[in-house]
């Protein structure tokens, strides 16, 4: 029983890491896409095109920052929930181990 609880805690930790890794990868993907779009616009060469590219880049950075914060908040929320679940499982596992050690 205690091994199952410890295994579940490890799974929860791995899931939390996966969520963070996915959020970071998605943020990087959004940044790369925004940079590609901005660079394509800059290549037009015209002053108006350059000014428009700068405007789009700023908007993309703001959108990226907003999205990254949303993803981070979502990931933190999920991690918090997983940590609470893991903590509850850990408490049960410790209680079970103590009971077994004390022969209860």
N, C-alpha and C positions, 0 to 999 in steps of 0.2 A: 504494500500500500504506500509506504513512504517513498519507494523508488518511483512509483507512478507519479506521485506528487512532485518529486524533484524533476522527473522527466517533463511533466507538464509546465513547470516553472521555466525550464530551459526552452521549451517550445514557445512559450509566451515571450521570453527574451529574444529569441530568434525572430519571431514575428514582428516584434517592436523594431528590431534592427532593420528588418526587411522594409518596413513601412518608412522608416527614416531614409534608407538608401533609395527607395523608389521616389520619395518626395524630392530628394536632392537631385536625382537623375532627371526628373521631370522639370525641375527649376532650371537645370543646365540646358536641357533640350529647348525650353522656351527662350532662354537667353541666346542660344546659338541661332535659333530661327529668327529672332528679332534682329540679331546682328547681320544675318544673311540678307534679310529684307532691306535693312538700312543700307548695307553696302551696295546692293543692286541699284537702289535709288540714287545714291551718291555718284555712281558711275555715269549717270546721265550728263553730268558736267555743267549743266546750266545753273546759273545763280539761283533761279527759282527752284530748280530741282534740288540743289544743295540745301536751301533753306527748308524745303519740304522734308527732306531726309532727316535733317536735324530735329524737326518737329516730330516726325514719326518715331525717331529713335528715343526721344524724351518720353513720348507716350508709351512706347514699347517698354522702356525701362520702368516707368511708373506702373504699367500693367503687370510686368514681371515681378516687381517688388510686391505689389498687392497680391498676386497669385502665390508667390513664394511664401508670404506671410500667412495666407489662407492655408496653404499646404502644410506649413510648419505648425500652425494652430491645430489643424486636423490631426496631424501626426502626434503632436503633444497630447491631445485629447485621447487618442487611441492608446498611446503609450501609458498615460495615466490610468486608463481603465484596465489595461493589461497588467500594470504594476499592482493595482489594487487586487486584481484577481490572483496574481502570483503571490502577493503577500498573504491573502487568505489561505491559499494552498500551502504556503510555507508554514503558517501557524498550525494548520491541521497536521502537516507532516511532522513538525517538531513535537506537537502534542502526542502524536501516535508513537514517535520514537521514544519519548519520555515514558509513556505508558508501558511500552515494551521493555525498556531498560529497567523500569521499576517493578515490572511484573504485575501490572494492574490488569 
